[in-house]
Amino acid sequence: MTGAIFDKLIVTEKEILSQIDSHLKNRQKLLITYLNQHCFNIYSSNKNYKNLIDNKFLVYADGAGIKFALRFIMGKKYIRFNATDLNEKIMEILLKRKINFFILGGNFNQKELITKFNRSESFVGYNNGFFLDNEFENVIEKIRTAKPDVIIIGMGVPKQEIVAEKLSISINASLFICVGNFFEFYFGTTKRIPVHFRNKGIEWIYRLFHEPKRLWKRYLIGIPLFILRVIRFKLTLNKFG
């Protein structure tokens, strides 16, 4: 037995950007997402999501919890990079190289997005992330008509990965990038966590303080559950490895 998901995690920002560059140049399809503590809990309990992560996505490590898991399970060190900063760099690349992209997720005003991107022709369309299942075909057709090279999906785990995989079957684009709530920060509708919280790996405390009703379960129950699952994973690995 190997470290499975922990074996495949990308741990450098440079490698992710290199993969993106390569697939854009060669027009090859690539699905990208991240794995943090919350994602790993879902990965451990949702077979559909686990299958997608294991077999369909390039996955990068995100957050202090995964840094701990990599060290504890694999003896693997990595210098954490910030997913929001990474996604901002990706946006800069798309705009600078005039690569067509479509945004799916959140609930923003499209006219304001056009202004945000200074009316760049690279931004070819937007759809909010609150569509019903029976509206998905209309969303697919809207994206197909826009002809993006890149689709950026911010809908939360695991919905965004499920949507990304379905879109990759129906849409002729190169990149399908899952970004969680990145656009809330990017468009300024949510304030970013102060840098000293991010650097110390305790951003969850800040988020819990500001959104206790929504996040208490994710952190107060989710973090102990994550630690138990990581320990169990390690014990299983030692037993059968």
Backbone as CSV, one residue per row, in Angstrom:
resi,resn,N_x,N_y,N_z,CA_x,CA_y,CA_z,C_x,C_y,C_z
1,MET,0.847,-1.210,0.000,0.000,0.000,0.000,0.875,1.250,0.000
2,THR,0.505,2.226,-0.804,1.224,3.501,-0.851,0.414,4.560,-0.126
3,GLY,0.930,5.788,-0.153,0.224,6.892,0.482,-0.938,7.418,-0.327
4,ALA,-1.289,6.723,-1.427,-2.462,7.052,-2.241,-2.542,8.540,-2.547
5,ILE,-3.575,9.210,-2.042,-3.794,10.616,-2.351,-2.593,11.471,-1.979
6,PHE,-1.901,11.137,-0.903,-0.760,11.946,-0.478,0.445,11.775,-1.404
7,ASP,0.477,10.667,-2.143,1.532,10.467,-3.133,1.366,11.416,-4.318
8,LYS,0.130,11.687,-4.689,-0.104,12.433,-5.921,-0.202,13.947,-5.711
9,LEU,-0.235,14.391,-4.472,-0.397,15.818,-4.224,0.773,16.634,-4.770
10,ILE,0.453,17.695,-5.491,1.462,18.645,-5.946,1.775,19.575,-4.776
11,VAL,3.053,19.768,-4.508,3.420,20.543,-3.320,4.212,21.809,-3.649
12,THR,4.320,22.152,-4.926,4.998,23.402,-5.281,4.120,24.218,-6.224
13,GLU,4.084,25.491,-5.995,3.352,26.406,-6.862,3.925,26.376,-8.276
14,LYS,5.237,26.257,-8.362,5.922,26.245,-9.657,5.417,25.114,-10.543
15,GLU,5.221,23.931,-9.966,4.772,22.789,-10.760,3.355,22.991,-11.278
16,ILE,2.488,23.546,-10.462,1.113,23.803,-10.906,1.108,24.759,-12.086
17,LEU,1.847,25.868,-11.956,1.901,26.853,-13.027,2.531,26.265,-14.287
18,SER,3.506,25.379,-14.108,4.134,24.718,-15.249,3.147,23.805,-15.968
19,GLN,2.361,23.068,-15.202,1.343,22.186,-15.786,0.303,22.994,-16.556
20,ILE,-0.105,24.108,-15.990,-1.079,24.973,-16.649,-0.517,25.494,-17.967
21,ASP,0.717,25.956,-17.934,1.356,26.483,-19.132,1.439,25.419,-20.222
22,SER,1.843,24.215,-19.840,1.990,23.126,-20.801,0.664,22.760,-21.454
23,HIS,-0.380,22.641,-20.660,-1.673,22.228,-21.204,-2.320,23.325,-22.045
24,LEU,-2.067,24.565,-21.718,-2.569,25.654,-22.552,-1.874,25.671,-23.912
25,LYS,-0.573,25.466,-23.895,0.186,25.477,-25.147,-0.213,24.323,-26.051
26,ASN,-0.450,23.161,-25.444,-0.756,21.963,-26.230,-2.247,21.704,-26.387
27,ARG,-3.050,22.580,-25.777,-4.518,22.451,-25.807,-4.954,21.055,-25.355
28,GLN,-4.350,20.605,-24.262,-4.742,19.342,-23.646,-5.621,19.621,-22.433
29,LYS,-6.575,18.755,-22.193,-7.491,18.966,-21.074,-6.816,18.634,-19.742
30,LEU,-7.062,19.505,-18.770,-6.536,19.292,-17.428,-7.542,19.818,-16.413
31,LEU,-7.851,18.988,-15.426,-8.726,19.396,-14.328,-7.862,19.596,-13.094
32,ILE,-8.015,20.743,-12.440,-7.185,21.098,-11.286,-8.062,21.423,-10.082
33,THR,-7.665,20.908,-8.931,-8.321,21.299,-7.690,-7.305,21.226,-6.550
34,TYR,-7.774,21.437,-5.340,-6.919,21.481,-4.156,-7.426,20.475,-3.125
35,LEU,-6.564,20.158,-2.166,-6.981,19.292,-1.058,-6.556,19.954,0.241
36,ASN,-7.537,20.314,1.062,-7.252,20.833,2.400,-7.880,19.906,3.432
37,GLN,-7.833,20.306,4.690,-8.361,19.469,5.771,-9.838,19.129,5.554
38,HIS,-10.626,20.125,5.190,-12.056,19.914,4.961,-12.275,18.976,3.782
39,CYS,-11.507,19.175,2.711,-11.623,18.314,1.531,-11.293,16.862,1.872
40,PHE,-10.267,16.664,2.714,-9.877,15.299,3.061,-10.987,14.590,3.839
41,ASN,-11.696,15.328,4.671,-12.830,14.726,5.384,-13.909,14.281,4.400
42,ILE,-14.157,15.096,3.389,-15.137,14.715,2.368,-14.604,13.542,1.549
43,TYR,-13.338,13.601,1.211,-12.668,12.530,0.466,-12.812,11.192,1.197
44,SER,-12.775,11.223,2.507,-12.840,10.007,3.320,-14.246,9.438,3.443
45,SER,-15.253,10.215,3.056,-16.634,9.768,3.264,-17.504,9.805,2.004
46,ASN,-16.998,10.393,0.920,-17.788,10.544,-0.302,-17.083,9.810,-1.440
47,LYS,-17.612,8.662,-1.839,-16.958,7.807,-2.832,-16.870,8.473,-4.200
48,ASN,-17.889,9.223,-4.577,-17.891,9.893,-5.876,-16.778,10.931,-5.945
49,TYR,-16.683,11.729,-4.907,-15.639,12.755,-4.832,-14.253,12.104,-4.784
50,LYS,-14.110,11.045,-3.996,-12.831,10.332,-3.892,-12.390,9.809,-5.256
51,ASN,-13.321,9.248,-6.001,-13.001,8.715,-7.325,-12.524,9.823,-8.263
52,LEU,-13.175,10.969,-8.194,-12.772,12.097,-9.039,-11.377,12.579,-8.674
53,ILE,-11.126,12.739,-7.385,-9.824,13.221,-6.925,-8.719,12.230,-7.289
54,ASP,-8.983,10.960,-7.120,-7.970,9.938,-7.390,-7.665,9.781,-8.882
55,ASN,-8.685,9.979,-9.719,-8.533,9.576,-11.123,-8.681,10.679,-12.166
56,LYS,-9.244,11.805,-11.801,-9.559,12.809,-12.821,-8.798,14.125,-12.667
57,PHE,-8.310,14.414,-11.471,-7.783,15.751,-11.187,-6.289,15.761,-10.884
58,LEU,-5.653,16.842,-11.285,-4.362,17.228,-10.726,-4.687,17.953,-9.426
59,VAL,-4.102,17.514,-8.319,-4.502,18.023,-7.006,-3.291,18.603,-6.283
60,TYR,-3.450,19.813,-5.749,-2.351,20.403,-4.987,-2.702,20.529,-3.506
61,ALA,-1.666,20.437,-2.676,-1.830,20.514,-1.224,-2.170,21.943,-0.818
62,ASP,-3.113,22.074,0.111,-3.542,23.404,0.535,-3.821,23.404,2.037
63,GLY,-3.109,24.222,2.781,-3.430,24.418,4.185,-2.513,23.693,5.150
64,ALA,-2.534,24.193,6.400,-1.658,23.662,7.440,-1.993,22.213,7.787
65,GLY,-3.267,21.846,7.700,-3.660,20.471,8.030,-3.025,19.461,7.096
66,ILE,-3.032,19.759,5.806,-2.442,18.852,4.827,-0.920,18.848,4.949
67,LYS,-0.368,19.983,5.315,1.080,20.024,5.564,1.444,19.069,6.704
68,PHE,0.650,19.077,7.756,0.864,18.158,8.874,0.713,16.708,8.418
69,ALA,-0.333,16.438,7.615,-0.594,15.067,7.166,0.546,14.543,6.296
70,LEU,1.062,15.383,5.403,2.161,14.963,4.545,3.404,14.614,5.366
71,ARG,3.659,15.429,6.377,4.824,15.187,7.231,4.618,13.921,8.069
72,PHE,3.429,13.761,8.631,3.141,12.644,9.538,3.059,11.311,8.797
73,ILE,2.417,11.315,7.628,2.190,10.069,6.896,3.361,9.710,5.989
74,MET,3.882,10.710,5.280,4.872,10.443,4.251,6.287,10.881,4.620
75,GLY,6.415,11.630,5.735,7.710,12.203,6.055,8.124,13.233,5.025
76,LYS,7.136,13.866,4.419,7.344,14.765,3.282,7.155,16.214,3.708
77,LYS,8.148,17.030,3.465,8.063,18.448,3.825,7.699,19.276,2.593
78,TYR,6.970,20.341,2.836,6.787,21.316,1.770,6.496,22.677,2.381
79,ILE,6.927,23.698,1.673,6.681,25.065,2.120,5.317,25.474,1.591
80,ARG,4.404,25.711,2.504,3.039,26.037,2.099,2.997,27.296,1.240
81,PHE,2.161,27.238,0.215,1.869,28.431,-0.562,0.380,28.705,-0.431
82,ASN,-0.017,29.924,-0.662,-1.397,30.319,-0.450,-2.215,30.123,-1.726
83,ALA,-3.325,29.393,-1.626,-4.151,29.086,-2.797,-4.720,30.352,-3.428
84,THR,-5.087,31.322,-2.600,-5.624,32.574,-3.143,-4.561,33.302,-3.957
85,ASP,-3.332,33.351,-3.440,-2.238,33.975,-4.187,-1.978,33.225,-5.488
86,LEU,-2.019,31.897,-5.443,-1.831,31.086,-6.641,-2.894,31.417,-7.682
87,ASN,-4.150,31.479,-7.266,-5.232,31.757,-8.208,-5.144,33.169,-8.776
88,GLU,-4.649,34.100,-7.990,-4.434,35.445,-8.514,-3.372,35.425,-9.613
89,LYS,-2.330,34.632,-9.427,-1.292,34.506,-10.459,-1.857,33.872,-11.724
90,ILE,-2.730,32.899,-11.549,-3.372,32.269,-12.707,-4.205,33.290,-13.469
91,MET,-4.958,34.110,-12.740,-5.760,35.151,-13.381,-4.868,36.132,-14.138
92,GLU,-3.744,36.509,-13.554,-2.807,37.422,-14.218,-2.297,36.825,-15.528
93,ILE,-2.003,35.524,-15.503,-1.520,34.845,-16.710,-2.585,34.872,-17.801
94,LEU,-3.824,34.553,-17.431,-4.908,34.515,-18.414,-5.131,35.886,-19.041
95,LEU,-5.115,36.928,-18.228,-5.352,38.275,-18.729,-4.175,38.777,-19.563
96,LYS,-2.976,38.518,-19.079,-1.781,38.991,-19.783,-1.626,38.304,-21.134
97,ARG,-1.914,37.007,-21.176,-1.752,36.244,-22.419,-3.024,36.232,-23.266
98,LYS,-4.042,36.934,-22.790,-5.311,37.073,-23.527,-5.925,35.714,-23.840
99,ILE,-5.996,34.893,-22.799,-6.583,33.565,-22.907,-8.038,33.639,-22.449
100,ASN,-8.944,33.188,-23.274,-10.368,33.288,-22.968,-10.748,32.427,-21.765
101,PHE,-11.463,33.034,-20.817,-11.899,32.287,-19.639,-13.339,32.607,-19.287
102,PHE,-13.989,31.631,-18.680,-15.383,31.733,-18.228,-15.404,31.450,-16.733
103,ILE,-16.162,32.240,-15.983,-16.271,32.055,-14.536,-17.636,31.468,-14.182
104,LEU,-17.610,30.408,-13.391,-18.840,29.761,-12.935,-18.794,29.660,-11.422
105,GLY,-19.738,30.325,-10.739,-19.771,30.251,-9.285,-20.058,31.579,-8.638
106,GLY,-20.399,31.531,-7.360,-20.705,32.755,-6.628,-21.997,33.378,-7.115
107,ASN,-22.179,34.640,-6.765,-23.377,35.369,-7.202,-22.993,36.829,-7.407
108,PHE,-22.368,37.084,-8.558,-21.840,38.408,-8.845,-22.618,39.076,-9.976
109,ASN,-22.438,40.372,-10.099,-23.045,41.142,-11.183,-22.106,41.110,-12.387
110,GLN,-22.592,40.594,-13.516,-21.709,40.421,-14.675,-21.169,41.752,-15.179
111,LYS,-21.961,42.807,-15.123,-21.482,44.114,-15.575,-20.313,44.588,-14.707
112,GLU,-20.396,44.304,-13.408,-19.307,44.677,-12.510,-18.052,43.854,-12.806
113,LEU,-18.250,42.605,-13.220,-17.105,41.765,-13.570,-16.418,42.294,-14.818
114,ILE,-17.209,42.739,-15.777,-16.630,43.305,-17.002,-15.777,44.519,-16.657
115,THR,-16.289,45.342,-15.731,-15.525,46.517,-15.279,-14.259,46.082,-14.549
116,LYS,-14.390,45.061,-13.700,-13.238,44.547,-12.949,-12.107,44.140,-13.893
117,PHE,-12.476,43.519,-14.994,-11.468,43.057,-15.946,-11.156,44.100,-17.014
118,ASN,-11.571,45.340,-16.748,-11.284,46.454,-17.669,-11.728,46.144,-19.095
119,ARG,-12.878,45.497,-19.165,-13.476,45.137,-20.462,-12.551,44.277,-21.320
120,SER,-11.724,43.492,-20.654,-10.818,42.596,-21.374,-11.612,41.583,-22.192
121,GLU,-11.183,41.353,-23.423,-11.851,40.372,-24.280,-11.593,38.945,-23.811
122,SER,-10.634,38.768,-22.894,-10.349,37.428,-22.376,-11.507,36.899,-21.529
123,PHE,-12.196,37.807,-20.836,-13.333,37.412,-20.013,-14.541,37.250,-20.926
124,VAL,-14.928,35.977,-21.171,-15.954,35.715,-22.179,-17.317,35.383,-21.590
125,GLY,-17.417,35.266,-20.248,-18.739,34.990,-19.706,-18.750,34.614,-18.247
126,TYR,-19.949,34.678,-17.688,-20.137,34.361,-16.263,-21.504,33.739,-16.056
127,ASN,-21.559,32.797,-15.118,-22.832,32.259,-14.639,-22.702,32.013,-13.145
128,ASN,-23.735,32.389,-12.393,-23.666,32.164,-10.942,-23.690,30.663,-10.640
129,GLY,-23.363,30.334,-9.412,-23.263,28.925,-9.041,-24.504,28.352,-8.387
130,PHE,-25.618,29.056,-8.479,-26.823,28.637,-7.764,-27.911,28.138,-8.704
131,PHE,-27.505,27.490,-9.772,-28.465,26.940,-10.718,-28.969,25.586,-10.223
132,LEU,-30.161,25.221,-10.647,-30.755,23.928,-10.302,-30.247,22.852,-11.253
133,ASP,-30.416,21.607,-10.857,-29.943,20.499,-11.690,-30.566,20.529,-13.073
134,ASN,-31.867,20.878,-13.127,-32.535,20.889,-14.436,-32.153,22.110,-15.286
135,GLU,-31.327,22.988,-14.734,-30.841,24.149,-15.490,-29.411,23.941,-16.005
136,PHE,-28.816,22.818,-15.639,-27.398,22.604,-15.955,-27.141,22.558,-17.455
137,GLU,-28.041,21.961,-18.215,-27.850,21.897,-19.663,-27.813,23.300,-20.272
138,ASN,-28.618,24.196,-19.733,-28.597,25.583,-20.216,-27.263,26.255,-19.891
139,VAL,-26.726,25.938,-18.699,-25.422,26.482,-18.312,-24.342,25.958,-19.256
140,ILE,-24.384,24.671,-19.552,-23.414,24.064,-20.470,-23.471,24.754,-21.834
141,GLU,-24.680,24.980,-22.330,-24.826,25.616,-23.643,-24.318,27.057,-23.625
142,LYS,-24.543,27.745,-22.522,-24.045,29.121,-22.379,-22.522,29.138,-22.433
143,ILE,-21.896,28.213,-21.737,-20.432,28.140,-21.728,-19.913,27.728,-23.099
144,ARG,-20.560,26.749,-23.701,-20.138,26.281,-25.027,-20.182,27.418,-26.045
145,THR,-21.215,28.230,-25.977,-21.363,29.362,-26.898,-20.258,30.397,-26.697
146,ALA,-19.808,30.554,-25.430,-18.758,31.541,-25.114,-17.378,31.099,-25.599
147,LYS,-17.184,29.807,-25.844,-15.939,29.228,-26.352,-14.706,29.605,-25.518
148,PRO,-14.747,29.316,-24.214,-13.565,29.619,-23.387,-12.476,28.566,-23.546
149,ASP,-11.242,28.976,-23.316,-10.130,28.035,-23.232,-9.989,27.512,-21.806
150,VAL,-10.459,28.327,-20.841,-10.343,27.995,-19.424,-11.682,28.252,-18.746
151,ILE,-12.110,27.307,-17.916,-13.319,27.485,-17.099,-12.899,27.425,-15.643
152,ILE,-13.249,28.462,-14.897,-12.869,28.553,-13.486,-14.134,28.402,-12.651
153,ILE,-14.143,27.387,-11.787,-15.362,27.002,-11.064,-15.168,27.197,-9.571
154,GLY,-16.010,28.022,-8.968,-15.966,28.244,-7.531,-17.311,27.971,-6.908
155,MET,-17.545,26.723,-6.539,-18.865,26.323,-6.041,-18.800,25.522,-4.750
156,GLY,-17.626,25.350,-4.181,-17.520,24.553,-2.970,-17.349,23.082,-3.277
157,VAL,-16.755,22.375,-2.332,-16.456,20.942,-2.451,-17.637,20.140,-1.901
158,PRO,-18.086,19.077,-2.571,-17.535,18.481,-3.790,-18.249,18.903,-5.066
159,LYS,-19.220,19.821,-4.957,-20.034,20.177,-6.123,-19.188,20.686,-7.271
160,GLN,-18.183,21.531,-6.958,-17.394,22.119,-8.040,-16.620,21.059,-8.826
161,GLU,-16.122,20.034,-8.139,-15.390,18.976,-8.831,-16.327,18.131,-9.703
162,ILE,-17.517,17.881,-9.201,-18.509,17.126,-9.971,-18.883,17.898,-11.226
163,VAL,-19.129,19.193,-11.065,-19.483,20.056,-12.198,-18.325,20.148,-13.188
164,ALA,-17.107,20.331,-12.679,-15.935,20.437,-13.545,-15.768,19.201,-14.411
165,GLU,-15.931,18.023,-13.815,-15.767,16.780,-14.570,-16.829,16.649,-15.650
166,LYS,-18.061,17.027,-15.335,-19.140,16.968,-16.336,-18.892,17.964,-17.462
167,LEU,-18.420,19.149,-17.108,-18.123,20.160,-18.131,-16.990,19.702,-19.043
168,SER,-16.000,19.013,-18.457,-14.852,18.564,-19.256,-15.267,17.579,-20.343
169,ILE,-16.380,16.900,-20.145,-16.898,15.955,-21.135,-17.634,16.695,-22.249
170,SER,-18.273,17.815,-21.873,-19.167,18.510,-22.807,-18.558,19.731,-23.489
171,ILE,-17.510,20.291,-22.896,-16.955,21.557,-23.383,-15.536,21.355,-23.911
172,ASN,-15.249,21.946,-25.058,-13.921,21.866,-25.645,-13.050,22.991,-25.099
173,ALA,-12.554,22.809,-23.883,-11.659,23.770,-23.246,-10.430,23.016,-22.741
174,SER,-9.370,23.771,-22.428,-8.126,23.125,-21.990,-8.075,22.927,-20.483
175,LEU,-8.505,23.943,-19.730,-8.368,23.896,-18.275,-9.705,24.065,-17.579
176,PHE,-9.889,23.264,-16.531,-11.063,23.347,-15.667,-10.509,23.460,-14.249
177,ILE,-10.568,24.659,-13.690,-9.875,24.949,-12.432,-10.888,25.206,-11.318
178,CYS,-10.832,24.421,-10.254,-11.713,24.604,-9.099,-11.021,25.506,-8.079
179,VAL,-11.748,26.540,-7.614,-11.101,27.552,-6.774,-11.841,27.849,-5.468
180,GLY,-12.896,27.087,-5.149,-13.615,27.350,-3.898,-14.184,28.749,-3.860
181,ASN,-13.944,29.461,-2.746,-14.490,30.820,-2.597,-13.492,31.906,-3.005
182,PHE,-12.538,31.553,-3.851,-11.517,32.508,-4.281,-12.096,33.808,-4.805
183,PHE,-13.145,33.734,-5.616,-13.668,34.954,-6.246,-14.316,35.906,-5.246
184,GLU,-14.741,35.384,-4.110,-15.251,36.272,-3.060,-14.150,37.231,-2.610
185,PHE,-12.928,36.721,-2.522,-11.778,37.568,-2.163,-11.337,38.419,-3.351
186,TYR,-11.292,37.805,-4.513,-10.785,38.470,-5.714,-11.632,39.684,-6.088
187,PHE,-12.948,39.556,-5.945,-13.836,40.654,-6.289,-14.157,41.558,-5.095
188,GLY,-13.600,41.220,-3.945,-13.707,42.091,-2.786,-15.013,42.012,-2.019
189,THR,-15.826,40.979,-2.251,-17.073,40.850,-1.506,-16.830,40.248,-0.116
190,THR,-15.666,39.590,0.051,-15.244,39.071,1.342,-13.810,39.521,1.604
191,LYS,-13.558,39.992,2.813,-12.228,40.470,3.159,-11.288,39.288,3.378
192,ARG,-10.065,39.394,2.859,-9.081,38.330,3.049,-8.643,38.249,4.500
193,ILE,-8.289,37.042,4.913,-7.796,36.795,6.261,-6.455,37.508,6.431
194,PRO,-6.238,38.202,7.565,-4.961,38.899,7.788,-3.772,37.972,7.596
195,VAL,-2.688,38.538,7.070,-1.535,37.745,6.658,-0.901,36.975,7.819
196,HIS,-0.921,37.540,9.037,-0.281,36.829,10.147,-1.061,35.578,10.545
197,PHE,-2.375,35.557,10.309,-3.156,34.339,10.540,-2.801,33.300,9.470
198,ARG,-2.668,33.750,8.211,-2.355,32.830,7.118,-0.963,32.232,7.295
199,ASN,-0.012,33.062,7.661,1.363,32.599,7.784,1.561,31.591,8.907
200,LYS,0.765,31.711,9.968,0.889,30.811,11.108,0.020,29.561,10.978
201,GLY,-0.747,29.492,9.892,-1.580,28.316,9.672,-2.793,28.239,10.587
202,ILE,-3.230,29.370,11.099,-4.391,29.371,12.012,-5.516,30.234,11.450
203,GLU,-5.608,30.276,10.125,-6.665,31.069,9.503,-8.053,30.574,9.868
204,TRP,-8.125,29.280,10.248,-9.424,28.712,10.615,-10.010,29.412,11.849
205,ILE,-9.148,29.864,12.749,-9.630,30.569,13.943,-10.307,31.876,13.551
206,TYR,-9.669,32.584,12.651,-10.224,33.859,12.158,-11.562,33.626,11.457
207,ARG,-11.606,32.613,10.593,-12.826,32.328,9.847,-13.951,31.883,10.772
208,LEU,-13.613,31.048,11.759,-14.617,30.574,12.705,-15.192,31.729,13.519
209,PHE,-14.343,32.653,13.934,-14.772,33.815,14.713,-15.747,34.676,13.920
210,HIS,-15.510,34.815,12.616,-16.334,35.688,11.793,-17.566,34.997,11.201
211,GLU,-17.519,33.648,11.086,-18.676,32.930,10.547,-18.976,31.694,11.396
212,PRO,-19.280,31.878,12.679,-19.450,30.715,13.566,-20.604,29.797,13.175
213,LYS,-21.733,30.361,12.742,-22.887,29.528,12.413,-22.617,28.620,11.223
214,ARG,-21.894,29.125,10.237,-21.630,28.354,9.028,-20.456,27.393,9.185
215,LEU,-19.463,27.767,10.009,-18.205,27.026,10.010,-17.907,26.231,11.275
216,TRP,-18.765,26.325,12.302,-18.426,25.668,13.563,-18.256,24.154,13.379
217,LYS,-19.119,23.571,12.578,-19.060,22.122,12.376,-17.808,21.734,11.600
218,ARG,-17.459,22.537,10.586,-16.289,22.243,9.755,-15.016,22.205,10.587
219,TYR,-14.914,23.104,11.569,-13.665,23.214,12.320,-13.709,22.519,13.680
220,LEU,-14.736,22.760,14.473,-14.767,22.201,15.825,-14.976,20.691,15.822
221,ILE,-15.688,20.207,14.816,-15.837,18.762,14.654,-14.876,18.244,13.584
222,GLY,-14.737,19.020,12.520,-13.956,18.593,11.366,-12.474,18.416,11.648
223,ILE,-11.880,19.307,12.440,-10.437,19.212,12.699,-10.090,17.963,13.524
224,PRO,-10.772,17.702,14.655,-10.486,16.446,15.377,-10.724,15.202,14.510
225,LEU,-11.793,15.245,13.697,-12.089,14.114,12.812,-10.969,13.932,11.787
226,PHE,-10.475,15.024,11.267,-9.363,14.986,10.310,-8.128,14.342,10.941
227,ILE,-7.797,14.754,12.161,-6.619,14.214,12.851,-6.765,12.710,13.065
228,LEU,-7.957,12.287,13.479,-8.204,10.855,13.683,-8.060,10.081,12.376
229,ARG,-8.567,10.657,11.293,-8.487,9.984,9.998,-7.052,9.903,9.496
230,VAL,-6.273,10.935,9.740,-4.868,10.932,9.336,-4.102,9.864,10.122
231,ILE,-4.375,9.778,11.432,-3.721,8.757,12.261,-4.114,7.354,11.789
232,ARG,-5.381,7.153,11.505,-5.846,5.852,11.019,-5.215,5.506,9.669
233,PHE,-5.103,6.513,8.808,-4.462,6.326,7.509,-3.019,5.874,7.684
234,LYS,-2.330,6.514,8.617,-0.931,6.182,8.898,-0.802,4.761,9.439
235,LEU,-1.666,4.384,10.363,-1.632,3.035,10.932,-1.905,1.971,9.879
236,THR,-2.859,2.263,8.989,-3.177,1.330,7.902,-2.003,1.207,6.956
237,LEU,-1.373,2.322,6.669,-0.211,2.332,5.789,0.933,1.512,6.380
238,ASN,1.153,1.647,7.681,2.215,0.876,8.353,1.911,-0.610,8.363
239,LYS,0.623,-0.936,8.493,0.227,-2.341,8.583,0.359,-3.062,7.244
240,PHE,-0.036,-2.372,6.164,-0.078,-3.042,4.855,0.991,-2.525,3.890
241,GLY,1.745,-1.497,4.320,2.726,-0.908,3.418,3.960,-1.797,3.243
